[in-house]
């Protein structure tokens, strides 16, 4: 299983359409996690 660490900005962009470029890059990670092929950890960036 692949493991990814993303920051909260990527998560917010994914769910709110705030940054379409970032959303497009992160979408495959969420698709992999939904299929239990990846683990995503979220960190808060100051």
N, CA, C and O atoms as CSV, one atom per row, in Angstrom:
chain,resi,resn,atom,element,x,y,z
A,1,UNK,N,N,0.845,-1.171,0.000
A,1,UNK,CA,C,0.000,0.000,0.000
A,1,UNK,C,C,0.892,1.237,0.000
A,1,UNK,O,O,1.833,1.337,0.787
A,2,UNK,N,N,0.589,2.166,-0.882
A,2,UNK,CA,C,1.326,3.420,-0.917
A,2,UNK,C,C,0.796,4.350,0.162
A,2,UNK,O,O,-0.388,4.326,0.499
A,3,UNK,N,N,1.686,5.163,0.693
A,3,UNK,CA,C,1.315,6.126,1.732
A,3,UNK,C,C,1.656,7.532,1.249
A,3,UNK,O,O,2.734,7.775,0.707
A,4,UNK,N,N,0.727,8.440,1.456
A,4,UNK,CA,C,0.914,9.824,1.038
A,4,UNK,C,C,0.624,10.745,2.210
A,4,UNK,O,O,-0.272,10.483,3.013
A,5,UNK,N,N,1.376,11.808,2.299
A,5,UNK,CA,C,1.116,12.858,3.271
A,5,UNK,C,C,0.786,14.117,2.480
A,5,UNK,O,O,1.581,14.574,1.658
A,6,UNK,N,N,-0.403,14.677,2.738
A,6,UNK,CA,C,-0.820,15.887,2.047
A,6,UNK,C,C,-1.090,16.966,3.088
A,6,UNK,O,O,-1.308,16.668,4.262
A,7,UNK,N,N,-1.076,18.206,2.652
A,7,UNK,CA,C,-1.405,19.274,3.590
A,7,UNK,C,C,-2.877,19.647,3.458
A,7,UNK,O,O,-3.549,19.248,2.506
A,8,UNK,N,N,-3.356,20.396,4.402
A,8,UNK,CA,C,-4.773,20.759,4.421
A,8,UNK,C,C,-5.184,21.570,3.201
A,8,UNK,O,O,-6.339,21.508,2.778
A,9,UNK,N,N,-4.253,22.330,2.629
A,9,UNK,CA,C,-4.579,23.105,1.428
A,9,UNK,C,C,-5.004,22.202,0.272
A,9,UNK,O,O,-5.939,22.523,-0.462
A,10,UNK,N,N,-4.319,21.080,0.115
A,10,UNK,CA,C,-4.682,20.142,-0.940
A,10,UNK,C,C,-6.060,19.545,-0.682
A,10,UNK,O,O,-6.855,19.386,-1.609
A,11,UNK,N,N,-6.341,19.218,0.570
A,11,UNK,CA,C,-7.646,18.667,0.928
A,11,UNK,C,C,-8.755,19.687,0.674
A,11,UNK,O,O,-9.790,19.352,0.099
A,12,UNK,N,N,-8.539,20.918,1.097
A,12,UNK,CA,C,-9.550,21.965,0.885
A,12,UNK,C,C,-9.772,22.217,-0.595
A,12,UNK,O,O,-10.914,22.357,-1.034
A,13,UNK,N,N,-8.700,22.277,-1.368
A,13,UNK,CA,C,-8.841,22.482,-2.816
A,13,UNK,C,C,-9.638,21.348,-3.456
A,13,UNK,O,O,-10.424,21.576,-4.375
A,14,UNK,N,N,-9.430,20.134,-2.968
A,14,UNK,CA,C,-10.136,18.995,-3.545
A,14,UNK,C,C,-11.636,19.064,-3.300
A,14,UNK,O,O,-12.425,18.793,-4.205
A,15,UNK,N,N,-12.033,19.420,-2.099
A,15,UNK,CA,C,-13.462,19.390,-1.772
A,15,UNK,C,C,-14.216,20.670,-2.105
A,15,UNK,O,O,-15.447,20.670,-2.120
A,16,UNK,N,N,-13.501,21.765,-2.373
A,16,UNK,CA,C,-14.194,23.040,-2.614
A,16,UNK,C,C,-13.990,23.621,-4.001
A,16,UNK,O,O,-14.572,24.662,-4.306
A,17,UNK,N,N,-13.204,23.009,-4.840
A,17,UNK,CA,C,-12.883,23.554,-6.173
A,17,UNK,C,C,-12.142,24.879,-6.077
A,17,UNK,O,O,-12.206,25.693,-6.999
A,18,UNK,N,N,-11.442,25.105,-4.978
A,18,UNK,CA,C,-10.701,26.354,-4.783
A,18,UNK,C,C,-9.545,26.489,-5.767
A,18,UNK,O,O,-9.298,27.574,-6.293
A,19,UNK,N,N,-8.837,25.389,-6.015
A,19,UNK,CA,C,-7.682,25.412,-6.901
A,19,UNK,C,C,-7.792,24.211,-7.841
A,19,UNK,O,O,-7.383,23.107,-7.483
A,20,UNK,N,N,-8.343,24.419,-9.046
A,20,UNK,CA,C,-8.560,23.298,-9.969
A,20,UNK,C,C,-7.284,22.527,-10.333
A,20,UNK,O,O,-7.335,21.311,-10.515
A,21,UNK,N,N,-6.150,23.213,-10.440
A,21,UNK,CA,C,-4.905,22.519,-10.766
A,21,UNK,C,C,-4.512,21.562,-9.642
A,21,UNK,O,O,-4.145,20.414,-9.894
A,22,UNK,N,N,-4.591,22.039,-8.415
A,22,UNK,CA,C,-4.267,21.201,-7.266
A,22,UNK,C,C,-5.282,20.063,-7.129
A,22,UNK,O,O,-4.920,18.936,-6.793
A,23,UNK,N,N,-6.537,20.366,-7.388
A,23,UNK,CA,C,-7.592,19.360,-7.313
A,23,UNK,C,C,-7.331,18.230,-8.306
A,23,UNK,O,O,-7.503,17.057,-7.975
A,24,UNK,N,N,-6.924,18.579,-9.498
A,24,UNK,CA,C,-6.652,17.578,-10.537
A,24,UNK,C,C,-5.466,16.690,-10.140
A,24,UNK,O,O,-5.468,15.494,-10.432
A,25,UNK,N,N,-4.469,17.256,-9.488
A,25,UNK,CA,C,-3.301,16.477,-9.085
A,25,UNK,C,C,-3.611,15.535,-7.925
A,25,UNK,O,O,-3.059,14.437,-7.855
A,26,UNK,N,N,-4.480,15.951,-7.026
A,26,UNK,CA,C,-4.748,15.157,-5.824
A,26,UNK,C,C,-5.840,14.101,-6.041
A,26,UNK,O,O,-5.904,13.121,-5.299
A,27,UNK,N,N,-6.680,14.287,-7.028
A,27,UNK,CA,C,-7.803,13.366,-7.270
A,27,UNK,C,C,-7.374,11.904,-7.396
A,27,UNK,O,O,-8.024,11.039,-6.809
A,28,UNK,N,N,-6.317,11.594,-8.131
A,28,UNK,CA,C,-5.921,10.180,-8.224
A,28,UNK,C,C,-5.535,9.569,-6.871
A,28,UNK,O,O,-5.725,8.373,-6.654
A,29,UNK,N,N,-5.000,10.380,-5.974
A,29,UNK,CA,C,-4.654,9.856,-4.643
A,29,UNK,C,C,-5.907,9.459,-3.879
A,29,UNK,O,O,-5.941,8.412,-3.232
A,30,UNK,N,N,-6.935,10.293,-3.953
A,30,UNK,CA,C,-8.184,9.972,-3.274
A,30,UNK,C,C,-8.873,8.769,-3.916
A,30,UNK,O,O,-9.499,7.969,-3.220
A,31,UNK,N,N,-8.764,8.639,-5.219
A,31,UNK,CA,C,-9.337,7.472,-5.896
A,31,UNK,C,C,-8.630,6.194,-5.439
A,31,UNK,O,O,-9.278,5.171,-5.214
A,32,UNK,N,N,-7.311,6.252,-5.304
A,32,UNK,CA,C,-6.558,5.087,-4.824
A,32,UNK,C,C,-6.929,4.750,-3.384
A,32,UNK,O,O,-7.070,3.580,-3.029
A,33,UNK,N,N,-7.086,5.778,-2.564
A,33,UNK,CA,C,-7.465,5.546,-1.167
A,33,UNK,C,C,-8.865,4.952,-1.072
A,33,UNK,O,O,-9.122,4.104,-0.218
A,34,UNK,N,N,-9.760,5.385,-1.930
A,34,UNK,CA,C,-11.118,4.845,-1.928
A,34,UNK,C,C,-11.125,3.365,-2.284
A,34,UNK,O,O,-12.016,2.626,-1.865
A,35,UNK,N,N,-10.142,2.935,-3.051
A,35,UNK,CA,C,-10.022,1.523,-3.436
A,35,UNK,C,C,-9.113,0.745,-2.475
A,35,UNK,O,O,-8.761,-0.407,-2.730
A,36,UNK,N,N,-8.736,1.404,-1.355
A,36,UNK,CA,C,-7.870,0.814,-0.335
A,36,UNK,C,C,-6.499,0.426,-0.880
A,36,UNK,O,O,-5.883,-0.538,-0.427
A,37,UNK,N,N,-6.039,1.193,-1.858
A,37,UNK,CA,C,-4.696,0.961,-2.425
A,37,UNK,C,C,-3.710,2.007,-1.939
A,37,UNK,O,O,-2.523,1.926,-2.256
A,38,UNK,N,N,-4.173,2.984,-1.178
A,38,UNK,CA,C,-3.303,4.042,-0.660
A,38,UNK,C,C,-3.827,4.513,0.686
A,38,UNK,O,O,-5.011,4.392,0.999
A,39,UNK,N,N,-2.908,5.051,1.465
A,39,UNK,CA,C,-3.240,5.647,2.754
A,39,UNK,C,C,-2.860,7.114,2.678
A,39,UNK,O,O,-1.726,7.443,2.330
A,40,UNK,N,N,-3.787,7.992,2.996
A,40,UNK,CA,C,-3.531,9.432,2.963
A,40,UNK,C,C,-3.576,9.966,4.379
A,40,UNK,O,O,-4.553,9.775,5.103
A,41,UNK,N,N,-2.504,10.637,4.760
A,41,UNK,CA,C,-2.449,11.339,6.042
A,41,UNK,C,C,-2.460,12.831,5.730
A,41,UNK,O,O,-1.837,13.283,4.770
A,42,UNK,N,N,-3.176,13.583,6.554
A,42,UNK,CA,C,-3.303,15.022,6.340
A,42,UNK,C,C,-2.564,15.754,7.455
A,42,UNK,O,O,-2.758,15.472,8.637
A,43,UNK,N,N,-1.712,16.700,7.055
A,43,UNK,CA,C,-1.036,17.538,8.039
A,43,UNK,C,C,-1.511,18.970,7.876
A,43,UNK,O,O,-1.884,19.397,6.784
A,44,UNK,N,N,-1.492,19.692,8.961
A,44,UNK,CA,C,-1.897,21.094,8.922
A,44,UNK,C,C,-0.672,21.959,8.722
A,44,UNK,O,O,0.290,21.879,9.485
A,45,UNK,N,N,-0.714,22.781,7.701
A,45,UNK,CA,C,0.375,23.708,7.435
A,45,UNK,C,C,0.007,25.068,8.018
A,45,UNK,O,O,-1.128,25.520,7.868
A,46,UNK,N,N,0.923,25.699,8.658
A,46,UNK,CA,C,0.661,27.014,9.270
A,46,UNK,C,C,0.732,28.115,8.239
A,46,UNK,O,O,0.539,29.285,8.571
